Amino acid sequence: MTKKSCSLPSCELALRLVPKPADLNQNGDIFGGWVMAQVDVAGAIPAWRRAQGRIVTVSVNSFLFKQPISVGDIVSFYAKIIRVGTTSITVRVEVYAERHHHAPIAVKVTEAELTYVAIDDDGNKRPIPPEMTGEM
């Protein structure tokens, strides 16, 4: 595994965390399930905004662990909507670890693609509203 530094993506920073010792697996790296849960949260943020309401995760289309994450790394989750359907939204999430505080580098550690579906208050699928235009 190379530890080549990379530039951070230009898509939306959805989440930034520092994992704790309680998040370690038996090998001393951050548990993959912790990463997966955070990716789901990060991907849900732009999906929720675009759906203008409640969503659920229906599919993890792909998930690739490229490098381990360590305690003390600053972990950034960047999310971008890549497809909007009638009721679904697909989001790509890229995860970077900022490490080596004395000589900082950013390393892409995980990438994933997830699909969310907009639902109503009864849990039924609902259409994604037209994209809002204008400034907030």
Contacts in CASP RR format, 6 or more apart in sequence:
PFRMAT RR
TARGET T0000
AUTHOR 0000-0000-0000
METHOD contacts of the structure
MODEL  1
MTKKSCSLPSCELALRLVPKPADLNQNGDIFGGWVMAQVDVAGAIPAWRR
AQGRIVTVSVNSFLFKQPISVGDIVSFYAKIIRVGTTSITVRVEVYAERH
HHAPIAVKVTEAELTYVAIDDDGNKRPIPPEMTGEM
1 67 0 8 1.000
1 68 0 8 1.000
3 67 0 8 1.000
3 105 0 8 1.000
3 107 0 8 1.000
4 107 0 8 1.000
5 105 0 8 1.000
5 106 0 8 1.000
5 107 0 8 1.000
6 96 0 8 1.000
6 106 0 8 1.000
6 107 0 8 1.000
6 108 0 8 1.000
7 106 0 8 1.000
8 76 0 8 1.000
8 78 0 8 1.000
8 96 0 8 1.000
8 106 0 8 1.000
9 78 0 8 1.000
9 80 0 8 1.000
9 94 0 8 1.000
9 96 0 8 1.000
11 78 0 8 1.000
11 79 0 8 1.000
11 80 0 8 1.000
11 92 0 8 1.000
11 94 0 8 1.000
12 45 0 8 1.000
12 46 0 8 1.000
12 78 0 8 1.000
12 79 0 8 1.000
12 80 0 8 1.000
13 76 0 8 1.000
13 77 0 8 1.000
13 78 0 8 1.000
14 41 0 8 1.000
14 42 0 8 1.000
14 43 0 8 1.000
14 45 0 8 1.000
14 46 0 8 1.000
14 77 0 8 1.000
14 78 0 8 1.000
14 79 0 8 1.000
14 93 0 8 1.000
15 38 0 8 1.000
15 41 0 8 1.000
15 42 0 8 1.000
15 45 0 8 1.000
15 76 0 8 1.000
15 77 0 8 1.000
16 74 0 8 1.000
16 75 0 8 1.000
16 76 0 8 1.000
16 77 0 8 1.000
17 38 0 8 1.000
17 74 0 8 1.000
17 75 0 8 1.000
17 77 0 8 1.000
18 72 0 8 1.000
18 73 0 8 1.000
18 74 0 8 1.000
18 75 0 8 1.000
19 30 0 8 1.000
19 34 0 8 1.000
19 69 0 8 1.000
19 70 0 8 1.000
19 71 0 8 1.000
19 72 0 8 1.000
19 73 0 8 1.000
19 75 0 8 1.000
20 71 0 8 1.000
21 71 0 8 1.000
23 30 0 8 1.000
23 31 0 8 1.000
23 34 0 8 1.000
23 71 0 8 1.000
24 30 0 8 1.000
24 31 0 8 1.000
24 71 0 8 1.000
25 31 0 8 1.000
25 32 0 8 1.000
28 70 0 8 1.000
29 68 0 8 1.000
29 69 0 8 1.000
29 70 0 8 1.000
30 68 0 8 1.000
30 69 0 8 1.000
30 70 0 8 1.000
30 71 0 8 1.000
30 73 0 8 1.000
30 75 0 8 1.000
32 65 0 8 1.000
35 65 0 8 1.000
35 69 0 8 1.000
35 75 0 8 1.000
35 95 0 8 1.000
35 109 0 8 1.000
35 110 0 8 1.000
36 60 0 8 1.000
36 63 0 8 1.000
36 112 0 8 1.000
38 75 0 8 1.000
38 77 0 8 1.000
38 95 0 8 1.000
39 63 0 8 1.000
39 77 0 8 1.000
39 93 0 8 1.000
39 95 0 8 1.000
39 110 0 8 1.000
39 112 0 8 1.000
39 114 0 8 1.000
40 57 0 8 1.000
40 60 0 8 1.000
40 114 0 8 1.000
41 77 0 8 1.000
42 77 0 8 1.000
42 78 0 8 1.000
42 79 0 8 1.000
42 93 0 8 1.000
43 77 0 8 1.000
43 79 0 8 1.000
43 91 0 8 1.000
43 93 0 8 1.000
43 114 0 8 1.000
43 116 0 8 1.000
44 55 0 8 1.000
44 57 0 8 1.000
44 91 0 8 1.000
44 116 0 8 1.000
45 79 0 8 1.000
46 79 0 8 1.000
46 80 0 8 1.000
46 81 0 8 1.000
46 89 0 8 1.000
46 91 0 8 1.000
47 55 0 8 1.000
47 81 0 8 1.000
47 89 0 8 1.000
47 91 0 8 1.000
47 116 0 8 1.000
48 54 0 8 1.000
48 55 0 8 1.000
48 116 0 8 1.000
50 81 0 8 1.000
50 84 0 8 1.000
50 89 0 8 1.000
50 128 0 8 1.000
50 131 0 8 1.000
51 89 0 8 1.000
51 116 0 8 1.000
51 118 0 8 1.000
51 128 0 8 1.000
51 129 0 8 1.000
52 129 0 8 1.000
52 132 0 8 1.000
53 118 0 8 1.000
54 118 0 8 1.000
54 119 0 8 1.000
54 120 0 8 1.000
54 121 0 8 1.000
54 123 0 8 1.000
55 89 0 8 1.000
55 116 0 8 1.000
55 117 0 8 1.000
55 118 0 8 1.000
55 119 0 8 1.000
56 116 0 8 1.000
56 117 0 8 1.000
56 119 0 8 1.000
56 123 0 8 1.000
57 114 0 8 1.000
57 115 0 8 1.000
57 116 0 8 1.000
58 88 0 8 1.000
58 115 0 8 1.000
58 116 0 8 1.000
58 117 0 8 1.000
59 114 0 8 1.000
59 115 0 8 1.000
60 112 0 8 1.000
60 113 0 8 1.000
60 114 0 8 1.000
61 90 0 8 1.000
61 112 0 8 1.000
61 113 0 8 1.000
61 114 0 8 1.000
61 115 0 8 1.000
62 111 0 8 1.000
62 112 0 8 1.000
62 113 0 8 1.000
63 110 0 8 1.000
63 111 0 8 1.000
63 112 0 8 1.000
63 113 0 8 1.000
64 110 0 8 1.000
64 111 0 8 1.000
64 112 0 8 1.000
65 109 0 8 1.000
65 110 0 8 1.000
66 108 0 8 1.000
66 109 0 8 1.000
66 110 0 8 1.000
66 111 0 8 1.000
67 97 0 8 1.000
67 107 0 8 1.000
67 108 0 8 1.000
67 109 0 8 1.000
68 109 0 8 1.000
69 75 0 8 1.000
69 95 0 8 1.000
69 97 0 8 1.000
69 109 0 8 1.000
69 110 0 8 1.000
70 97 0 8 1.000
70 99 0 8 1.000
72 99 0 8 1.000
73 97 0 8 1.000
73 98 0 8 1.000
73 99 0 8 1.000
74 97 0 8 1.000
74 98 0 8 1.000
74 99 0 8 1.000
75 95 0 8 1.000
75 96 0 8 1.000
75 97 0 8 1.000
75 98 0 8 1.000
75 109 0 8 1.000
76 95 0 8 1.000
76 96 0 8 1.000
76 97 0 8 1.000
76 98 0 8 1.000
76 106 0 8 1.000
77 93 0 8 1.000
77 94 0 8 1.000
77 95 0 8 1.000
78 93 0 8 1.000
78 94 0 8 1.000
78 95 0 8 1.000
78 96 0 8 1.000
79 91 0 8 1.000
79 92 0 8 1.000
79 93 0 8 1.000
80 91 0 8 1.000
80 92 0 8 1.000
81 89 0 8 1.000
81 90 0 8 1.000
81 91 0 8 1.000
82 90 0 8 1.000
82 91 0 8 1.000
82 92 0 8 1.000
82 113 0 8 1.000
83 89 0 8 1.000
83 90 0 8 1.000
84 90 0 8 1.000
84 128 0 8 1.000
84 131 0 8 1.000
85 128 0 8 1.000
86 127 0 8 1.000
86 128 0 8 1.000
87 117 0 8 1.000
87 118 0 8 1.000
87 125 0 8 1.000
87 126 0 8 1.000
87 127 0 8 1.000
87 128 0 8 1.000
88 115 0 8 1.000
88 116 0 8 1.000
88 117 0 8 1.000
88 118 0 8 1.000
88 128 0 8 1.000
89 115 0 8 1.000
89 116 0 8 1.000
89 117 0 8 1.000
89 118 0 8 1.000
89 128 0 8 1.000
90 113 0 8 1.000
90 114 0 8 1.000
90 115 0 8 1.000
90 116 0 8 1.000
91 113 0 8 1.000
91 114 0 8 1.000
91 115 0 8 1.000
91 116 0 8 1.000
92 111 0 8 1.000
92 112 0 8 1.000
92 113 0 8 1.000
93 110 0 8 1.000
93 111 0 8 1.000
93 112 0 8 1.000
93 113 0 8 1.000
93 114 0 8 1.000
94 108 0 8 1.000
94 110 0 8 1.000
94 111 0 8 1.000
95 108 0 8 1.000
95 109 0 8 1.000
95 110 0 8 1.000
95 111 0 8 1.000
95 112 0 8 1.000
96 106 0 8 1.000
96 107 0 8 1.000
96 108 0 8 1.000
96 109 0 8 1.000
97 106 0 8 1.000
97 107 0 8 1.000
97 109 0 8 1.000
98 104 0 8 1.000
98 105 0 8 1.000
98 106 0 8 1.000
99 105 0 8 1.000
99 107 0 8 1.000
117 125 0 8 1.000
118 125 0 8 1.000
118 126 0 8 1.000
118 127 0 8 1.000
118 128 0 8 1.000
119 125 0 8 1.000
119 126 0 8 1.000
120 126 0 8 1.000
END
